[in-house]
Amino acid sequence: MPNYSYRSFITLLSLLSTLGRQQHQRQYAAVAFGLGQHAIRRHARTAAVTAAATNRRHAMTSFHRGISSSAIRSTAEASDVAVTSSSSSDDADTSSTATTTTNLKMEDIVSLCKRRGIIFPSSEIYNGFAGFFDYGPLGSELKKNVKDAFWKNFVQCREDIVGIDSSIVHNPTTWQSSGHLDGFSDPMVDCKETKLRYRADQLYCAPIIVEEEDSNEEVVVGYVCVMEGNDADMISSATNQAKKLLKEQDKKSSKLKPFVFTDLTQVSEDVMTQVPSPGSGKPTLTMPRDFNLMFQTNVGAMQDASSVAYLRPETAQGIFINFKNVLGTSRLKLPFGIAQIGKAFRNEITPRNFIFRSREFEQMEIEYFIPPGDDVWQPYHNKWISDSKEFLLSVGLKEELMGYDVHEGDGLAHYARACTDITFRFPFGVQELMGIAARGDFDLRSHTEGSGKALDYFDEETKEKFIPHVIEPSLGVDRLILALICSAYAEDEVNGEKRNYLSFHPSIAPVKVAVLPLVKNKEPLVKVARELFEKLQRRWNVSWDMTGAIGRRYRRADEVGVPFCVTVDFETIEEDGAVTIRDRDSTEQVRIPMDEVIPYLSKMIDGH
């Protein structure tokens, strides 16, 4: 295990960030690395957007120094946006370079997922149910592949980690001991006119400051209120609101100063009386109050206080309360980990951004138990950050869209020694994808006190008994799937026709191979293709498509991320007995003898 300090690790992140800043400081004046709302929310609630980016650069770095798709130039109008993009064309039989995800919009993702059976709104025939989603035929395969990749990488290929599958409903005292009943809440505000509710820390207000023409004095003429989003959208919305108000006040010629955003948890009661609600456009918002996110249910026939239980808001507590069971049956010795993949439920105030923030979701979590000590946890924490990043890259995330967000000060939980998020640049901004926290002994100690059962560890070598500390890598399945789709989404041109495709890594692609007989009315040809299809089915999830022109079938396969198409043609049955295998990304084709198809595809898909 690497022998370097946590502080040196943070210094490395800062150094990488500095290198990236030097490369781009002349090109982008305000928000480097696409930091978005994290930069504003955590370290600059009352700072200008330009200062927000600067203040957070020491704590967040991109893995790739060429990242910046929505860098915002701070101007007097605070509305100019610089967007980088690229485009290229490609022919079906030549190599191609796809456009980046710089121009990607969430509408494109949602439309594709609905159209091709990846993800549907839940209960759609009843007009849906906010915050809940169903995975379709391709989506369920994609989700299974992602979970299998996590399990294989962190459980099956390691001797020091085992898995469990705990129940969704625990004894309610579990949540009292863990602190969830008292502290698992989000700040909420209500619009008194529309009755809509919002998370207060996801609403940002800013004073509309203008410079008077006559006196050059700066005057506050009102407030704007915008939803959390990427910087360009926030400033655009604020600018539109400000211009509308200035027009109403006959101050169109006044010079508008840059916006200073503050989330609503930080504003005074006096300011709140002037902040317009997103729903009504009037100052009709209540002051923030806490809203507990746990879903309550009842267990048994009685509907009273004694039957109250909760759907778990995270999978971690199921691991902690099973610590002794696993320790006693697995014969593991420190350091060791317990992993779990499962459903969790949170009654989000404003679920949004598709499957990024929903009320029912899946988590992949590991609790990695280590000896206590101030000099022990740092190398483990650093190693888990490195291993987590390596896993995310292995399943196909684009490195240039990833970054680090190091929690410090108020951003760190009271019991945690350290926490680093691996972030991803979604179309709606940079957001947390995976968290790696050094949680100390808080959880095991809390459950020891709550249950009266000693959740400790006896070291056979030192003859000491102690409560282990824990490193927790935590990853949302649905967030990862959304990030993978965003990473994989690409566009190019083939024979002058626009092509959309998902460049999934073969290991997670829902369908690995599509078998395509060139024509459907040639029985010997279809028979050979069908026999090959059935052979391939025994190894991978394979699709069969013999309807439409071959080019259209290629496009259908490309759009859902099928890495390889195998075409059986007239030459296959009349001449060489070989088939054509087409690569999705490059569109290049190779001719492979029939008896070499499985070995060839095995090497390309499985790596061996």
Helices and strands as residue ranges (DSSP letters): H 6-24, G 32-34, H 37-43, H 49-56, G 101-103, H 106-115, E 119-121, G 124-126, E 133-135, H 137-151, I 152-156, E 161-163, H 173-178, H 180-183, E 185-190, E 197-199, G 200-202, E 203-211, E 218-227, H 231-248, E 255-256, E 262-263, G 264-266, H 269-272, E 289-292, E 296-298, G 305-307, E 308-310, H 316-320, H 323-330, E 336-345, E 360-370, H 377-394, G 399-401, E 402-406, G 409-411, E 418-426, E 429-440, H 442-451, E 457-459, E 464-466, E 469-476, H 477-488, E 489-494, E 497-502, E 513-517, H 523-537, E 542-544, H 550-559, E 564-568, H 570-574, E 578-583, E 589-593, G 594-596, H 597-606
